[in-house]
Amino acid sequence: MTASSSNSRTLRGAVLGLGMMGRHHARLLQAMPRVTFAGAVDPGGDAHGAIRDPSLLFASLEDLLAAGGLDFAVVAVPTDEHLPAVRALADAGVHALIEKPLAGTAQDARELIACVERAGTLAAVGHVERCNPALLDLRRRVQAGDLGEVFLIATERVGPFPARIRDVGVVKDLGTHDLDLVRWIGGSSVRRVAAETQHRMGREHEDLVLATGRLVSDVAFNCVVDWLSPTKVRRTRVLGETGMLVADTLTADLTLYRNGDVTSSWDATRTLRGVSEGDMTRFALARREPLLVELEAFCDLLEGTEGTGVVTLQEGLETVIAAEAVLQAAATGHTVDMVTV
Ligand SMILES: NC(=O)c1ccc[n+]([C@@H]2O[C@H](COP(=O)([O-])OP(=O)(O)OC[C@H]3O[C@@H](n4cnc5c(N)ncnc54)[C@H](O)[C@@H]3O)[C@@H](O)[C@H]2O)c1
């Protein structure tokens, strides 16, 4: 089902939740020529001054739906509230772009998917890192074989604790970015994972995780994620036969470090001297705001465009399942084999 049969009509879009993420969606939706901003819902009001027309701030989703004519909504409420919000939207025939992670538990994620499938509406997950220019170019180069055979995808996502997050720990909040990225870049599902966590801030949930595992494709991965570091780092490193690509998603920079002295064969180099430093290239990338790229792709989907690259609900579910496996591995001290999850 597409939202508009012709491109002459703008899409009517709204935002649920005007917090840290929702306010940016609202800012962009109000500026996109192809979208008519239909309003926002937040029981806490418009605390960040995101809505230009105060008459478009609604106290409840019921009020927004009663105003009528809604094509889609961005769900940016706390993760544990994704399911009831998406259920209500689906029941009303409204399409949904759901902030990541898809839901707080795999059970909720499955239920959410069932609601959307029953309603026949369209939905996608906002794993916005996939829209970061540095990561898009990194993945393109990996897929084009620029590194030869890839054997490691390593991510680092550390920084101070954002006090607003209460409902989930760092694995489901930040770590789901990384568990999505390693699968997206590696083009394969997680086969197994081991993990260690720390609880340093006296909260119910973990605030640091080290997750190490292997994809079905045999690529190894390692994710270091925490809310305990005094500085913010967002780095994705892919290591292959001929060198290493490093994406910094704070600055949207992508750098290629070539191995030096790669002569006739990888085996010979490794045996004799190991890898040495070769040329380093920092790529000049066109920079577009990732959240805008994500919203444009979702609108493309609603208008019936094929191959928009939006993150499907099944992919979102797979990420939540992987996050639960990480937590299980950390709690038990055992490697979790995803085939048995
Ligand atoms: N893609 C990303 O990089 C990214 C970054 C941060 C957060 N997120 C995700 O976005 C979602 C929101 O996170 P946040 O950091 O913006 O949280 P937040 O706490 O800053 O904002 C949530 C807002 O939702 C409102 N709210 C609560 N219940 C509601 C309801 N039923 N209807 C409407 N509004 C409601 C709250 O009043 C609050 O203003 C979470 O799922 C989170 O994981 C994604």
The ligand as an SDF file (V2000), in Angstrom:
LIG
                    3D

 44 48  0  0  0  0  0  0  0  0999 V2000
   18.5640    7.0700   15.9740 N   0  0  0  0  0  0  0  0  0  0  0  0
   19.2880    7.5160   16.9900 C   0  0  0  0  0  0  0  0  0  0  0  0
   20.4700    7.8010   16.8680 O   0  0  0  0  0  0  0  0  0  0  0  0
   18.6140    7.7220   18.3120 C   0  0  0  0  0  0  0  0  0  0  0  0
   19.1850    8.5910   19.2510 C   0  0  0  0  0  0  0  0  0  0  0  0
   18.4910    8.8040   20.4390 C   0  0  0  0  0  0  0  0  0  0  0  0
   17.3140    8.1370   20.6710 C   0  0  0  0  0  0  0  0  0  0  0  0
   16.8120    7.2860   19.7430 N   0  0  0  0  0  0  0  0  0  0  0  0
   15.5660    6.5580   19.9840 C   0  0  0  0  0  0  0  0  0  0  0  0
   14.4810    7.4980   19.9300 O   0  0  0  0  0  0  0  0  0  0  0  0
   13.4850    7.1430   20.8800 C   0  0  0  0  0  0  0  0  0  0  0  0
   13.2710    8.3340   21.8060 C   0  0  0  0  0  0  0  0  0  0  0  0
   14.4770    8.5890   22.4720 O   0  0  0  0  0  0  0  0  0  0  0  0
   14.8520   10.0530   22.9810 P   0  0  0  0  0  0  0  0  0  0  0  0
   16.3010    9.9990   23.3120 O   0  0  0  0  0  0  0  0  0  0  0  0
   14.3490   11.0640   22.0390 O   0  0  0  0  0  0  0  0  0  0  0  0
   14.0180   10.0810   24.3280 O   0  0  0  0  0  0  0  0  0  0  0  0
   13.5200   11.3630   25.1350 P   0  0  0  0  0  0  0  0  0  0  0  0
   13.2480   10.8640   26.5040 O   0  0  0  0  0  0  0  0  0  0  0  0
   14.4670   12.5030   24.9520 O   0  0  0  0  0  0  0  0  0  0  0  0
   12.1600   11.7530   24.4070 O   0  0  0  0  0  0  0  0  0  0  0  0
   11.0270   10.9490   24.4370 C   0  0  0  0  0  0  0  0  0  0  0  0
    9.8250   11.8880   24.3850 C   0  0  0  0  0  0  0  0  0  0  0  0
    8.6580   11.1050   24.2090 O   0  0  0  0  0  0  0  0  0  0  0  0
    7.6250   11.6870   25.0090 C   0  0  0  0  0  0  0  0  0  0  0  0
    6.6190   10.6440   25.2110 N   0  0  0  0  0  0  0  0  0  0  0  0
    6.5830    9.6660   26.1490 C   0  0  0  0  0  0  0  0  0  0  0  0
    5.4930    8.8900   25.9630 N   0  0  0  0  0  0  0  0  0  0  0  0
    4.8420    9.3840   24.8780 C   0  0  0  0  0  0  0  0  0  0  0  0
    3.6630    9.0130   24.1760 C   0  0  0  0  0  0  0  0  0  0  0  0
    2.9650    7.9410   24.5370 N   0  0  0  0  0  0  0  0  0  0  0  0
    3.2730    9.7580   23.1080 N   0  0  0  0  0  0  0  0  0  0  0  0
    4.0030   10.8240   22.7150 C   0  0  0  0  0  0  0  0  0  0  0  0
    5.1280   11.2320   23.3460 N   0  0  0  0  0  0  0  0  0  0  0  0
    5.5420   10.5100   24.4020 C   0  0  0  0  0  0  0  0  0  0  0  0
    8.3210   12.1480   26.2500 C   0  0  0  0  0  0  0  0  0  0  0  0
    7.5790   13.1530   26.9300 O   0  0  0  0  0  0  0  0  0  0  0  0
    9.6350   12.6990   25.6750 C   0  0  0  0  0  0  0  0  0  0  0  0
    9.5480   14.0670   25.3560 O   0  0  0  0  0  0  0  0  0  0  0  0
   14.0040    5.8870   21.5840 C   0  0  0  0  0  0  0  0  0  0  0  0
   13.4780    4.7370   20.9710 O   0  0  0  0  0  0  0  0  0  0  0  0
   15.4890    5.9420   21.3550 C   0  0  0  0  0  0  0  0  0  0  0  0
   16.1000    4.6670   21.3690 O   0  0  0  0  0  0  0  0  0  0  0  0
   17.4190    7.0780   18.5650 C   0  0  0  0  0  0  0  0  0  0  0  0
  1  2  1  0
  2  3  2  0
  2  4  1  0
  4  5  1  0
  4 44  2  0
  5  6  2  0
  6  7  1  0
  7  8  2  0
  8  9  1  0
  8 44  1  0
  9 10  1  0
  9 42  1  0
 10 11  1  0
 11 12  1  0
 11 40  1  0
 12 13  1  0
 13 14  1  0
 14 15  2  0
 14 16  1  0
 14 17  1  0
 17 18  1  0
 18 19  2  0
 18 20  1  0
 18 21  1  0
 21 22  1  0
 22 23  1  0
 23 24  1  0
 23 38  1  0
 24 25  1  0
 25 26  1  0
 25 36  1  0
 26 27  1  0
 26 35  1  0
 27 28  2  0
 28 29  1  0
 29 30  1  0
 29 35  2  0
 30 31  1  0
 30 32  2  0
 32 33  1  0
 33 34  2  0
 34 35  1  0
 36 37  1  0
 36 38  1  0
 38 39  1  0
 40 41  1  0
 40 42  1  0
 42 43  1  0
M  CHG  2   8   1  16  -1
M  END
$$$$
